Amino acid sequence: MGTREIWRPPITDYIKVNVDAAYSRTTGLATLGVVARNEDEEIRFSTVTKIEDMGSSMQVEIKVILFGLQKAKEMNVKKIQLKSDCLMTVKGVDT
């Protein structure tokens, strides 16, 4: 069993957008999830979607980050802290 990470609130006036995805290499099906919370741990929005024909786990991780940022934009969120468990894609977005 892995180590459980404790959720930490975002900086004041920011919204923390947590993204995660599940992917089946066999079927190419992916499920994307997003939860956004403020510093008081109140959920500002959450959403989930399924997409087909994904070619790799990296493609799915990039897609879930874009999905989370797109939903934040739709909800008019301007100050975002993005959180993903895929360090390689987060570093790519951060640069």
Disulfide bonds with the S-S distance in Angstrom:
none
